[in-house]
């Protein structure tokens, strides 16, 4: 993800389902269907009503359709939560339609039991 950032690319769909391991156990990012180049500005604003992976999206992406390197960082944290929760689905008790209100009221994903304390 750091490499994508140096290339002025935002992924917009980072999730465990889009990560693969090579033979050296190096993580490779896949599925660039939602990726965008942000050369001229530091963000991308979605204009169309295409489906989005709501539970991995940053609040500003959900509320204002704005995507940036920072929204990819949010998705990275949710993806890390998936890994440390041993493959659980984020916000599993909250329907997609309720995610905005859940986040707006200050709720966040709980720390997974398998997460090291230094994370």
N, C-alpha and C positions, 0 to 999 in steps of 0.2 A: 504494500500500500504506500510505503514511503517512496518507492520508485515511481509509482503512478503519479504521486504528487509532484515529483521533480519534473515530470513530463506534462504538467498542467492538465491531468486527466482525473476526473472524479468517477468513481465506479458506480455509485448509487444503488448497488444491490449486493453489498458484501454480507454474507451469511455463511454459516458452516456448510450449508448445502452447495456452496460455490467455491469450496476449498478442497484441494486435492493434495496428496503427498506423493512426491517422486520416490525413486528407489533409495535416495539418501535421506528420506524423511524431511525434505524441505517442502514447506507449504507453497503451493502454486494457486493463484487466484484464477477463477474461470468465470464464464458468463458475463461478457462485456456488452450485452444487449442494451443495457440502460446507461452505459458509460458515456460521458460527454467531455469534450475538450473545453477548457475554460481559459484559453490564451488571452483573450481581450479583457476579461474581467475575472474577478476572483470567485465568481459563483455562477450557477446556472439556474434559471427560473423555468420551471415546467409550465408549458402553455396548454398542453392537451390533457384530456381526462383518461390517461392510460392507467391500467392497474399498477399499484405499487405495493411493495412488501411492508405494510404498515408497521408491523411489530419490530422492524429493524430501523425505522426512520426516526431521524431527529425531530424534535418538536417544531423547529422552524421549517422543516421540509413538509411536515404534516399540515401546519397552519398557513404557511405562506408560499408553499411550493418552491422554496429556495434550497438549493443544494450547493455545498462547498466542501472543501477539504475537511472542515469541522464536522459536517454531517457524516462524512465517511468515517471520521474518528468515532462518532456516536455508534455507527454500525459496527465498527471494530470492537467496541466495548460489548455490544450485544452478542457479537460472534464469540468473543472471549467467554462471555457468560455461558453460551451454549457449550463450549468446550469444557469449562470447569464444572458445569452441572451434568456432565457426562451425557450430553445429547438431548437434554430436555428442551421443550419448546418454550421460548420466552413468553411471558404474560399468558400462560396457558389458561388461566381462569378468567381472562378478560377477552371479550369478543373484539374483533377488529374495530367495530364501530365505537367501542368504548375506550380505545387507547388514548385518544386526544384528551378526554376528560381525566383519565387516570394519570397521565403525565402532567396535565395542567394543575392538578391538585397536589403536586409535589411527590407523588408516588414514583418509585423506581424499582428495578429488579432487586430482589433480595440477594445477599451474598450466598453463592452456592456452598454447600457443605464441603465439597472437595477443593475449594479455592484456597491456595496457600495464603497465609497471612500477609506476606509481602506484596501481594497483588492488590 
